[in-house]
Amino acid sequence: MSKTTFPASRAEATARLAAFLPHAGKDYARLRNHDPGPDAPSHVSKLSPYVRHRVLTEAELVRAAVDRHGEGRAEKFIQEVFWRTYWKSWLELRPGVWDAYCAARDRVRAEVTADADLAADLARAEVGRTGIDCFDHWVRELVETGYLHNHARMWFASIWIFTLRLPWELGADFFLRHLLDGDPASNTLSWRWVGGLQTRGKTYLARADNIAAHTGGRFDPQGQLAQEALPLDGPLPPVPRPIAPGPRLGNDGGRTGLLVFDDDVDVQELAERVMPVAVAGVSSAAARSDAPVASNVQDFAAGVLDDALSRLSVPGARVHETVLTPEGIAETARRWAREHRLDRVVARHVPVGPGRIIADRIAGALQPGGVAFVQDMRGYDARAWPLATTGFFPFRKHIPDLVAALETSD
Ligand SMILES: Cc1cc2nc3c(=O)[nH]c(=O)nc-3n(C[C@H](O)[C@H](O)[C@H](O)COP(=O)(O)OP(=O)(O)OC[C@H]3O[C@@H](n4cnc5c(N)ncnc54)[C@H](O)[C@@H]3O)c2cc1C
């Protein structure tokens, strides 16, 4: 299998977007569900590792597709980008779902350790030795490239849950440890969706004929897959919480430090508003799991952060290029604030997930020294997030308005 590589830079991301753009209209609408495999030209953009870190923003993708094809012909592509926005919004309104996932993952991992048969089944799945060719191939593709096609992710999750009967939380964790685009919202909620926890009672069953038809006959797992998918059991999600965007930050005349989280490395516009005297990066990639996260995933996150810091240009700012790692983050952040005599630390609003946990830790560490930690929410997020109160279909009705409201700072 030749490796799909993802160089960690904005230059690479914009070149890929430009190359994909001619296909973002009717080609995408017709062919996006086909997975020709890692060695053949793709029908999808493969931009998700970049969008995950906002090397490219969702707004940039949508605007580029509309400019090239018009909103009508780019509808499918735009809708897929808004699936990401919807998942991010849904989790943002219900942060407890991420906490519950992490707690269940830890609990299930302990159960596996105590059950030798289950541990052996899990080990076989994670090294791609289940005997189900397509699944074993996707394990290798995921581990080697850090990417899987959307349809392959759906089949993979369905086989993991309903055929191999493994705990969904450990499948979601396996994805988070190996996907370059591993995202607390898109990943957790998609696994919940396959298992019937997200859209209550509605599961996704992988079928051999569907796999054969959409992989160009590369695989045909007739007789190997579960024939039914009974919904998993779990508590109802919490009631959505209200979201307050907060004021748009400016230069307050004090000494500002800018923290760039790897959830959103696109900070040039924010930096120009708040005029930091110091800038530092924080990667939460290693904290996506309690188990070791693949080195290519950590390297990619560190790489896009480095690339963003090196492109940032703020008059008077001393760019602190070290990537602060989650371990010891409270003390490191406190020292950094003291070293630069900061009055406040500003960051883009950090979404729910490991980044938010680190952000909360930093806020707690800075508070005793009287240094405020303030998060600035993008207009794009502030407009979309409150809309995910129910399912995707009601949310989808807002897409034309959200597209019309796009601003250059989004
Ligand atoms: C079980 C499972 C786990 C997933 N885990 C993740 C994850 O951890 N991170 C992640 O970014 N996506 C995840 N997805 C969603 C989707 O599979 C990927 O975003 C998509 O495959 C990325 O490929 P692409 O960039 O070529 O997408 P394209 O088809 O080119 O779409 C353009 C962009 O839209 C967004 N997008 C497209 N489809 C979806 C979708 N169904 N849900 C959310 N956003 C979408 C992505 O940002 C993508 O880059 C998961 C899906 C499933 C079924």
The ligand as a Gaussian input file, in Angstrom:
#p B3LYP/6-31G(d) Opt

LIG

0 1
 C      -17.093000       6.436000      12.346000
 C      -16.673000       7.764000      11.783000
 C      -15.676000       8.484000      12.404000
 C      -15.302000       9.748000      11.905000
 N      -14.289000      10.443000      12.536000
 C      -13.945000      11.670000      12.094000
 C      -12.929000      12.426000      12.738000
 O      -12.367000      12.012000      13.750000
 N      -12.605000      13.645000      12.209000
 C      -13.218000      14.149000      11.102000
 O      -12.863000      15.253000      10.667000
 N      -14.205000      13.459000      10.487000
 C      -14.584000      12.248000      10.942000
 N      -15.568000      11.550000      10.295000
 C      -16.314000      12.215000       9.202000
 C      -15.787000      11.971000       7.784000
 O      -15.593000      10.609000       7.576000
 C      -14.504000      12.734000       7.467000
 O      -14.610000      14.088000       7.843000
 C      -14.220000      12.673000       5.957000
 O      -14.101000      11.329000       5.573000
 C      -12.967000      13.427000       5.639000
 O      -12.559000      13.186000       4.322000
 P      -12.469000      14.350000       3.247000
 O      -11.698000      15.493000       3.790000
 O      -11.984000      13.745000       1.991000
 O      -13.998000      14.770000       3.134000
 P      -14.794000      15.519000       1.977000
 O      -15.867000      14.586000       1.521000
 O      -13.913000      16.072000       0.952000
 O      -15.533000      16.686000       2.780000
 C      -14.967000      17.988000       2.999000
 C      -14.873000      18.278000       4.485000
 O      -16.152000      18.222000       5.105000
 C      -16.072000      17.619000       6.390000
 N      -16.866000      16.370000       6.359000
 C      -17.149000      15.611000       5.281000
 N      -17.942000      14.578000       5.629000
 C      -18.165000      14.695000       6.946000
 C      -18.918000      13.936000       7.887000
 N      -19.635000      12.863000       7.534000
 N      -18.907000      14.336000       9.183000
 C      -18.213000      15.429000       9.572000
 N      -17.502000      16.201000       8.717000
 C      -17.479000      15.830000       7.426000
 C      -14.601000      17.340000       6.642000
 O      -14.044000      18.406000       7.368000
 C      -14.031000      17.263000       5.247000
 O      -12.675000      17.586000       5.175000
 C      -15.957000      10.285000      10.764000
 C      -16.975000       9.537000      10.144000
 C      -17.316000       8.284000      10.633000
 C      -18.408000       7.512000       9.942000

